[in-house]
Structures are given as structure tokens and as C-alpha cells.
Amino acid sequence: MRTDPIDTRQGHATEAILFGLVPMGDPRTAAEALHELQLLAETADFVPAGCMVQHRRHADPHSYFGSGKLEELAEVVKLAHSSAIICDDSLTPNQAKAIEAAVGVPCLDRSELILQIFAMHARTPQAKLQVELAALQYEMPRLRRRWTHLERQRGGIGVRGGAGEKQIDVDRNLLKTRISTINRDLEKIEEHKVREVQARPDLFTIALVGYTNAGKSSLMNKLTDAGVLAENRLFSTLDTRTRPWRLSGGRTVLLTDTVGFLRKLPHQLVASFHATLEEALHADLLLVLVDGSSAEAVEQMQTVDEVLETLGSQNLPRITVLNKLDLVTDRANLTPLWQIDPRAVPVSVLTGDGLPDLFAAIQNHLAAVEQRVELLLPHSAGALHGEIRAKATVLSEFYTEEGCLMTIQVSPALLGRLMAGGARVTEKNRPPSDSAADS
């Protein structure tokens, strides 16, 4: 593998040949099979100059491709005058070394490419540390003497190895030291974030999750004027952002945007971003966004399920949102997605089409999980009125001599606090019907 990262910022983009494996009998063309890799490469400022695939059951353990296909790849690189190649899978160090020896240009694998994209888009100190941690953990078994520049960051007794210590051991120790430092820094940031979350108002929380570029940030901006960067590029945002969203009727909920998911996402990134996602995935409801116009939408939904399962959040309540309806020429094309989730809501965040149906689905969910009660708020407890309007759904209210008589939809925890503050339940309505609970 290469000795230095490929730099695509030298005034011109780097042209690269994309390559990968497809199962035996797969009818897709090379361009179709490597479409997502092409998007990733373009996001990382590469210019894809061609695609090549080999049909086989398993990668060659030594060279990924077979020897004949490697020779063909080398010829394509030579004819295209490309200065890099990018693999659609993660490569072992031996595979990458064999490929570079045969082809004669630097080789990136899918994990390295994604790590490079994350590094480009990291903005906050936390995101930058998380990306660096993932990169170092990925690099540990692939040491290529790239880390001696960290030596100047060391200090204290016993820093330098003995005269007979191998350079590879020195580099490995440097990586371990840096990883430990980053872990400590991230722990401090996470402790601060926990305190921030605990200090937030006790509001119903909705998290936006889904495949990268499904439109999560666009929906966040549409609903909250959050000003989150929303581009038609993969991983345009990496940080979790939470904003208040005022529903019709005055109630406020918290809406959280998260980093997008991706198939074959390096497990180092999943691990390092786990704490970031964990905050959002303790939400009361997930809005799972899917690009309904994508030919790979079904596979993307499966990927989201796999990542949620990895995070232990697969059983959280969810509403599937089929976005980009404006790009769907025939709604019959959504049938495979409705077969997976018959209650999925089609919308276009861009045009606003379908958003009222999404709002109704959210309100139905709130009605299904909260209690509906008639509450008397005495004049002496009038200070609770603002909290009720902000954190519960007010269905009706009128004033009597004793105080304000309200019918509200409220969580059990908030109801308990209201009663402790002087409110009295005059009637607890029957629980939601089965049809409401299923909505």
C-alpha cells in the first residue's frame, strides 16, 4: 500500500480507476455495481476514469483479483493515465501490497476512502477526534512507517525506544499513545455532552436516521430552520445536532439530526461515532429516511436496519419516510419499499408534498404512547400552564371558578410532575384504540 495519503488538493483532481468484485451471475454492469463507490470517490475529489469488476465468489486472499484480471487492471490504468485505483472492499495489507506491485499506482480501499471523506467533513473538535481515532485504529495493523511525525508530540520518561528497538515498534507505540490520548479527550467531551443532555427540557425527542444523502439535514432545516449544511453529497454533515421543533398546537419536541449510514461502513467509524449516535438513538421516536428514488433503496433500508441493530436500537419506535418523491416518476416503483413497511410515508422535503401525512403519523404515534387525561389546573398552579403547552398536547381547555380545565395528551412522567405541582386529574380517558396504537 502507499506510503502517504493520496493528496487530491494540488490544484487538480486525481483520476482513479474503480474496481471490485460482484457475485457470480450478477447481471449488473461494472458502472452499476460500482455506482456508490463512484459517488464516494467524487465526494473525496477523485475523478473516476473507469470501472472494472470481476465475477467470483470470494476475493483472492493474496491479491483480491486473480492474476489475469490484475494484469488487465494494470493495462487499463496505463491506457487511462490514471494515478490511483480504488477498491470497493476493505483490503488486507498483503492484498493491497500485491495490487500496487502489479498495477504500479497507489491503491485505496473502501475503508480508507470513507475515512478520507470523514476527515474532509469533520468540523467540530469531537468529530475531528472521532475520525482521527478511527483512522489510527484502522492503521494499527497496517503500519507503513507513516507515523514518525507524531514523535515530537511525546514527552516524559522512557519516551524513546532503545538503540535496538525496531522502527515499527516505535511507530506502534506512538499510535497506541495517541489513541489513548484521543480516548481520554473524547471521554471528557462525552461527559460534557451528557451534562448538556441532562440539562435539556424534558421534551419528546425525535431522531432522524437513515442512509447517507437520504435528506435528513434537508428535513431538519425544513422543520426547524436549523441551518444545517445540506448538500447533494455523501456525508455532508457528521455531527449530531438537536433543535426544538414546534408542532401545530404549540407543543415543542426535540429533533435530532445524525450522521448518515452506509453499507460496508468501516467498523472503526461505527465504534468511534457510537457515542455521537447513542445520544440520538435514545430518542422516543426514529424517523428513518430513505431515498425513495434510488434504485438501491431496498438495500439501503437493510443497511440502516443492520447499523441500528449494531447500535442496539433496532427496537425503537420508528416511522419510515420515503423521501425525494419529486424524483419518483411512478409511485408503483415504491411498492418494494411498502412491502417492507406498509406504513411508510412518501414525501418530498424539497416540494413539501406528503409532509402533512408525516405530521399526522407523528401525532398518531404521540396519541398511541401517551395518556389522555382531563386535568384541573388550579389558579394557584397557573405557572404550570406554560409547561403543559410546551411539553404536552392540549386538546381542549376552558376556565372555571376553580381554575383551568384542560384535556391533554401527556407522558406519564410529565403527568406525575404536574400533579406534584398542584394539578388534579378529574378524569382519565380510556387508552388509545388498537387502530391508533398501530398507526
C-alpha positions in Angstrom: 0.0 0.0 0.0 1.0 3.6 -0.4 3.4 5.3 2.0 1.5 8.6 2.1 -2.2 9.5 1.7 -3.1 10.5 -1.8 -3.5 14.3 -1.9 -6.2 15.5 -4.2 -5.8 19.1 -3.4 -2.8 20.0 -5.5 -4.7 22.2 -8.0 -6.1 19.3 -10.0 -8.2 16.3 -9.1 -6.7 12.8 -9.1 -8.1 10.4 -11.7 -8.7 6.9 -10.5 -9.9 3.6 -11.8 -12.6 1.9 -9.6 -12.6 -1.8 -9.2 -14.4 -4.5 -7.2 -16.0 -8.0 -7.1 -19.6 -8.9 -7.9 -21.2 -12.3 -7.2 -21.3 -14.9 -9.9 -24.4 -14.4 -12.1 -24.9 -10.7 -11.1 -26.3 -9.0 -14.2 -25.2 -5.5 -13.4 -22.6 -3.7 -15.4 -19.4 -2.5 -13.8 -20.7 1.1 -13.6 -24.0 -0.1 -12.0 -22.2 -2.3 -9.4 -19.7 0.4 -8.5 -22.2 3.4 -8.6 -21.9 4.1 -4.9 -18.1 3.8 -4.9 -18.2 6.4 -7.7 -20.2 8.7 -5.5 -17.8 8.2 -2.7 -14.8 8.9 -5.0 -16.3 12.1 -6.3 -17.1 13.2 -2.8 -13.4 12.7 -2.0 -12.5 14.9 -5.1 -11.4 12.0 -7.2 -12.3 11.8 -10.9 -13.4 8.3 -11.8 -11.7 7.4 -15.1 -13.2 3.9 -15.4 -14.7 0.9 -13.7 -13.7 -2.8 -13.6 -15.3 -5.8 -11.8 -14.5 -9.4 -11.6 -17.2 -12.1 -11.1 -16.2 -14.5 -8.4 -17.4 -16.0 -5.2 -14.6 -14.8 -3.0 -11.7 -12.4 -3.2 -8.3 -13.9 -3.8 -6.7 -13.9 -0.3 -3.3 -12.8 -1.7 -4.2 -10.3 -4.5 -8.0 -9.8 -4.3 -8.3 -10.1 -8.1 -7.0 -13.1 -10.0 -3.6 -12.7 -11.7 -5.1 -12.3 -15.1 -7.5 -9.7 -14.0 -4.8 -7.8 -12.2 -2.8 -7.6 -15.5 -5.9 -6.3 -17.2 -6.4 -3.7 -14.4 -2.7 -2.6 -14.9 -3.3 -2.2 -18.6 -6.4 -0.1 -18.1 -4.6 2.2 -15.6 -1.8 2.6 -18.1 -4.1 3.4 -21.0 -6.2 5.9 -18.9 -3.1 7.5 -17.4 -4.7 7.2 -14.0 -2.6 7.9 -10.9 -4.7 5.9 -8.4 -7.0 2.9 -8.1 -9.9 2.5 -5.6 -11.3 -0.9 -4.4 -14.9 -1.3 -3.4 -13.9 -3.5 -0.4 -11.5 -3.4 2.5 -8.2 -4.9 1.6 -5.7 -6.7 3.8 -2.2 -5.2 3.8 -0.9 -8.2 1.7 -3.7 -7.7 -0.9 -3.0 -4.0 -1.2 0.7 -4.6 -1.5 0.2 -7.2 -4.2 -2.2 -4.9 -6.1 0.2 -1.9 -6.0 3.1 -4.1 -7.1 1.1 -5.4 -10.1 -0.5 -2.1 -11.1 2.2 0.4 -10.3 0.0 3.2 -8.8 -1.3 3.8 -5.2 -4.3 1.8 -4.1 -7.1 3.0 -1.7 -9.6 0.6 -0.4 -13.2 1.5 0.5 -12.5 2.0 4.2 -9.6 4.4 3.5 -11.8 6.3 1.1 -14.6 6.7 3.6 -12.1 7.7 6.3 -10.7 10.3 4.0 -14.2 11.7 3.3 -15.0 11.9 7.1 -11.7 13.7 7.6 -12.6 16.2 5.0 -16.0 16.9 6.5 -15.2 16.9 10.2 -15.8 20.4 11.6 -16.2 20.1 15.4 -13.4 19.1 17.8 -15.4 15.9 18.6 -15.8 14.9 15.0 -12.2 15.5 14.2 -11.1 13.4 17.2 -13.5 10.6 16.3 -12.3 10.5 12.7 -8.6 10.5 13.8 -9.3 7.7 16.3 -11.0 5.6 13.6 -8.1 6.2 11.2 -5.5 5.3 13.8 -7.3 2.1 14.7 -7.6 1.2 11.0 -3.9 1.9 10.5 -2.6 -0.1 13.5 -2.5 -3.5 11.7 -1.3 -1.7 8.5 1.7 0.2 9.8 3.7 1.6 6.9 6.1 3.8 8.9 3.8 6.7 8.4 3.6 7.9 12.0 7.1 9.1 13.0 5.8 12.6 12.7 4.0 12.0 16.0 7.2 11.6 17.9 7.5 15.3 18.6 4.2 15.1 20.5 5.6 12.7 23.0 7.2 13.6 26.3 8.2 12.2 29.7 10.5 9.5 30.9 11.0 6.4 28.7 9.7 8.0 25.5 12.4 6.9 23.1 13.0 3.3 22.4 16.3 1.7 23.0 19.0 1.6 20.3 18.0 -1.9 19.2 14.3 -1.2 19.1 12.8 -1.6 15.6 11.2 1.4 14.0 7.9 -0.5 13.5 7.7 -1.0 17.3 8.4 2.7 17.9 5.6 3.6 15.5 3.2 1.1 17.1 3.9 2.7 20.5 3.3 6.1 19.0 -0.1 5.0 17.7 -1.1 3.5 21.0 -0.1 6.6 22.9 -2.1 8.8 20.5 -5.1 6.5 20.6 -5.1 6.6 24.4 -4.8 10.4 24.4 -7.8 10.7 21.9 -9.9 8.3 24.0 -9.3 10.5 27.1 -10.2 13.7 25.2 -13.3 12.1 23.8 -14.4 10.9 27.3 -14.2 14.5 28.5 -16.3 15.7 25.6 -18.9 12.9 26.1 -19.1 13.7 29.8 -19.8 17.3 28.9 -22.4 16.2 26.3 -24.2 14.0 28.9 -24.5 17.1 31.2 -25.9 19.1 28.3 -28.5 16.4 27.6 -29.5 16.1 31.2 -29.9 19.9 31.4 -32.3 20.0 28.4 -36.0 20.4 28.9 -37.9 17.1 29.3 -39.3 17.1 25.8 -40.3 14.3 23.4 -37.3 13.5 21.2 -37.4 12.5 17.5 -34.2 11.4 15.8 -33.6 11.5 12.1 -31.6 8.4 10.9 -31.0 6.8 7.5 -28.7 6.2 4.7 -26.3 9.0 3.8 -27.8 11.6 1.3 -31.4 10.5 2.1 -32.3 14.1 3.0 -32.1 14.1 6.8 -30.4 17.5 7.0 -32.9 19.0 4.5 -35.8 17.8 6.6 -34.2 19.2 9.7 -33.8 22.6 8.0 -37.4 22.4 6.7 -38.9 21.8 10.1 -36.7 23.8 12.4 -34.7 26.4 10.3 -31.6 24.8 11.9 -29.3 26.0 9.1 -27.6 22.5 8.9 -25.4 22.0 5.9 -27.5 20.1 3.3 -25.7 19.1 0.1 -26.3 16.5 -2.6 -23.1 14.8 -1.4 -22.4 11.8 0.8 -21.7 12.7 4.4 -22.1 16.4 4.1 -22.7 16.5 7.9 -21.0 14.4 10.6 -22.1 16.0 13.8 -25.3 15.3 15.8 -27.4 18.4 16.1 -30.6 18.8 18.2 -33.1 21.6 17.6 -36.6 22.4 19.0 -39.5 21.8 16.6 -42.8 23.5 17.3 -45.7 21.3 16.3 -49.1 22.6 15.3 -51.0 23.5 18.5 -47.9 24.9 20.2 -46.2 21.8 21.6 -42.4 21.6 21.2 -40.4 18.4 20.6 -36.7 18.0 20.0 -35.5 17.0 16.6 -32.0 15.4 16.2 -30.0 15.0 13.0 -27.4 12.2 12.8 -24.6 11.1 10.6 -25.7 9.0 7.7 -25.3 5.3 7.4 -23.6 3.4 4.6 -23.1 -0.2 3.6 -19.6 -1.6 4.3 -19.1 1.2 6.8 -15.7 0.7 8.5 -16.3 -0.8 11.9 -13.8 1.6 13.3 -16.0 4.5 12.3 -19.1 2.8 13.7 -17.3 2.3 17.0 -15.8 5.8 17.2 -19.1 7.5 16.3 -21.1 5.2 18.6 -21.3 7.8 21.4 -22.4 10.5 18.9 -25.2 8.3 17.6 -26.1 7.0 21.1 -27.4 10.4 22.1 -29.8 10.4 19.2 -30.7 6.7 19.4 -32.0 7.1 22.9 -34.8 9.1 21.2 -38.5 8.4 21.8 -39.1 8.0 18.0 -37.0 7.4 14.9 -37.8 8.9 11.6 -35.9 6.6 9.2 -35.4 8.5 5.9 -35.0 6.5 2.7 -34.2 7.9 -0.8 -37.3 6.6 -2.5 -35.9 7.5 -5.9 -32.8 5.3 -5.5 -32.6 2.0 -7.4 -30.8 0.7 -4.3 -33.4 1.8 -1.8 -34.2 -1.7 -0.6 -30.6 -2.5 0.1 -30.2 0.9 1.8 -33.1 0.1 4.2 -31.5 -3.2 5.0 -28.2 -1.4 5.8 -30.0 1.0 8.1 -31.5 -1.9 10.0 -28.1 -3.6 10.3 -26.5 -0.4 11.7 -29.4 0.1 14.2 -29.0 -3.5 15.3 -25.3 -3.0 15.8 -26.1 0.0 18.0 -28.7 -1.9 19.9 -31.5 0.4 18.7 -33.4 -1.8 16.3 -36.5 -2.0 18.6 -37.0 1.7 18.9 -40.4 3.0 17.6 -40.0 4.3 14.0 -41.7 5.9 11.1 -40.2 5.1 7.7 -40.1 8.2 5.4 -39.7 7.7 1.7 -38.1 10.9 0.6 -37.4 12.5 -2.8 -40.9 11.8 -4.1 -40.4 14.5 -6.6 -37.8 12.3 -8.4 -40.1 9.2 -8.4 -41.7 9.0 -11.9 -44.2 6.3 -10.9 -45.3 5.7 -7.3 -45.6 2.0 -8.3 -41.8 2.0 -8.1 -42.3 2.4 -4.3 -44.1 -1.0 -4.0 -41.0 -3.0 -2.9 -40.4 -0.4 -0.1 -44.1 -0.6 1.0 -43.7 -4.4 1.1 -41.0 -3.9 3.7 -43.0 -1.3 5.7 -46.6 -0.8 4.5 -47.0 2.3 6.7 -44.0 4.1 5.2 -44.9 7.7 4.4 -43.9 9.1 0.9 -42.8 12.7 1.0 -40.7 15.3 -0.9 -38.8 17.5 1.5 -37.9 19.7 -1.5 -41.5 20.5 -2.5 -43.3 19.8 0.7 -45.5 17.1 -0.9 -46.6 14.5 1.7 -45.3 16.4 4.8 -48.8 16.8 6.2 -49.1 13.0 6.2 -45.8 12.7 8.0 -47.0 15.2 10.7 -50.2 13.2 11.1 -48.3 10.0 11.5 -46.1 11.6 14.3 -49.2 12.9 16.0 -50.8 9.5 15.8 -47.7 8.0 17.4 -47.8 10.5 20.2 -51.5 9.7 20.8 -50.7 6.0 21.0 -47.9 6.2 23.5 -49.2 9.0 25.8 -52.1 9.3 28.2 -55.2 11.4 27.5 -56.5 12.9 30.7 -58.8 15.7 31.9 -56.8 17.9 34.2 -57.8 20.8 36.5 -55.1 23.3 36.9 -56.0 25.5 40.0 -55.3 29.2 39.8 -52.6 28.6 42.4 -50.8 26.3 40.0 -51.1 28.6 37.0 -47.4 28.6 36.5 -47.7 25.1 35.1 -49.7 26.3 32.1 -46.7 27.2 30.0 -45.0 23.9 30.7 -48.1 22.0 29.7 -48.4 23.9 26.4 -44.7 23.3 25.6 -44.4 19.6 26.6 -47.9 18.1 26.2 -50.6 18.2 23.5 -53.5 20.4 24.6 -56.8 19.1 23.1 -59.2 21.5 24.8 -59.3 24.0 27.7 -61.7 26.3 29.4 -61.7 28.3 32.5 -63.9 27.7 35.6 -64.1 29.3 39.0 -61.7 26.6 40.3 -59.1 27.1 37.6 -58.3 25.9 34.0 -59.9 22.6 33.0 -57.8 21.0 30.3 -57.9 17.8 28.2 -54.4 17.0 27.4 -52.2 14.2 25.9 -49.3 13.8 28.2 -46.4 11.4 29.1 -46.7 9.6 32.4 -43.5 11.2 33.7 -44.8 14.8 33.0 -48.2 14.0 34.4 -46.6 12.9 37.6 -44.7 16.2 37.9 -47.8 18.3 37.1 -49.7 16.5 39.8 -46.9 17.1 42.2 -47.1 20.8 41.3 -50.8 21.1 42.2 -52.7 19.9 39.1 -55.5 17.4 39.7 -56.7 14.7 37.3 -60.5 14.8 37.1 -60.9 12.1 34.5 -58.5 9.7 32.9 -59.9 8.8 29.4 -59.7 5.3 28.0 -56.4 4.2 26.4 -55.9 4.7 22.7 -57.8 2.3 20.4 -55.9 -0.5 18.7 -56.1 1.3 15.4 -54.4 4.3 16.9 -51.7 2.2 18.6 -50.9 0.6 15.3 -50.6 3.8 13.4 
